[in-house]
Amino acid sequence: MKRIAFITVILLFVSAGLANAQRGANRSVAVRQVTQQSRIMNGVQSGQLTRQETMKLERQQKHIQNQKRIAKTDGTVTPKEARKIKREQNRANRQIRKEKMDGQKPLN
């Protein structure tokens, strides 16, 4: 129960940051991050993700968010920066799938 509450708090902070990010030019990046956060939360609730896996995936999402923020500091996201962010999101997507499907039992 504590784990679910902890993850819910994390998701609230991340979604608040994503809501601000959606005002920018790269809305699909923000939408994709919300989807990935939802998949992580779903994995926690279903027991497919352990605490360590969840923290690793959350750090990865935070890194992507920081990359996006850095890319926007000059007012525009260049195509090179957008490719880098998309590549990071693809990597995160694969990692979420891998961690959810590895068959580990959560430690509680």
Sequence and secondary structure as in RCSB ss.txt:
>XXXX:A:sequence
MKRIAFITVILLFVSAGLANAQRGANRSVAVRQVTQQSRIMNGVQSGQLTRQETMKLERQQKHIQNQKRIAKTDG
TVTPKEARKIKREQNRANRQIRKEKMDGQKPLN
>XXXX:A:secstr
 HHHHHHHHHHHHHHHHHHHHTTSS HHHHHHHHHHHHHHHHHHHHT S HHHHHHHHHHHHHHHHHHHHHTTTS
S  HHHHHHHHHHHHHHHHHHHHHHTS      
